[in-house]
Amino acid sequence: MTKLNTSQNQPALLALLTKSMLVGAGIALLVISFFVFGVDAPDPEWGKLWRIKPLIVNPLAGALGGAFYAFMSYQSSRGFNRTLAVLLSLVVYFVGLWLGTVLGLAGTMWD
């Protein structure tokens, strides 16, 4: 019985995961930047550093959505329906982006 070397696929999978997470986080950062930096006169109750929370939480949610896309891409290469994988990835990404935006802006712009 011969042993298969599966370590050759690991760099490609890690590269796909990293790229997907960076793209997901970048899109989320652009979306939340539109809201955060569009505020002309923030409420004094929010504090001076109110922008930090949404600028951290939303890209993390986007990165998780990108990781889910990479996982579904991996599953589609193993036989899962490619169209269903992409659609499910988009739904999960946009729901995660929405939840990240709500969580990031909770207590400030989202009341």
N, C-alpha and C positions, 0 to 999 in steps of 0.2 A: 504494500500500500504506500503510495507516495503522498507526501505532505505538500499541500498547496501553500504557496507563499502569498498571503493576503496583505503583506506590509507594503506592497507596491501601490496599492490603491489608497492607502492612508494619506499620503501627501496631497493627492487630488481632492479627496473628500475634505480635508482640512482647509485647502485653498477655497473650495466652494463654500464651505461654512463661513470662513472669514470674509470672503467677498460679499456673500448674501447679508451677513450681519452688518457690515459697513454700509452697504447700500440702504438697507432698512433703517439704520440709525441716521444716515444722512438725510433721507427723505423726511423722517420724523423731526429732525432738527430744523429743516426748512419750514415745515408746517408750523411748529410751535414758535419759531422765530417770527413768523408773520403775525401771530397774536401778541407775543410778549413785547416785541419792539415797536408795535403799533400803538402802544399806550402812551398818550401824551402827558396826562396828569394822573399818576397812580394815586390811589387812596392812601392817605398817611397811615391808616391802620395796618396796611400790609407790611410795613417795615421797609428798610432800605434794600435788603437783599432778597426781595420777593421773586426776582427773576431766576434765581439759582435752581429752585426746586423744579419748575417746569422744564428748564433746559437740561436737567439731568434725567428726570423721570421719563419724559417722552422719548428721547433717543434710546433709552434702555428698553422701552416697550417696542420700539421699532426694530431694535436689534433682535429681540426675541421673535418678532414676526419674521425677520429675515432668517433666523435659525430654523424656524418651522418650514419656511420655503425650502431651505437646503435639505431638511429631513424628507420632505415630500418629493423633492427631486431625486433623492437617493432611492426612495421607495418606488418611484416611477421607473427607475432604471432596473429595478428588480422585478418588474411585472405589473405594478399598479397602473391604472389608467392615467395617462399623462394629462389629458384634459381635465379630469376630475381632480387630479393633484394640484394643477395650477389654479383652478377655481376655488378649491378649498383653501389653498395658500393665500389667495387674495382676500377671501372672506375673513380668515383668521388675522391677516395683517391689518385690515381696516378696522376690525373690531378691537384689536389690540391697540392700534393707533388712537382710536376714539377713547378707549378706557385710559390710556396713558395721558391723553390730553385732559380728560376730566380729573384724573388723580393729580396731575401736575398743577392744574389751575384751581384745585379745590382750596377754598379759603381766600382766594384772591378774585380772579375774574369769573370764576364759576361758583356762583352762589345760588 
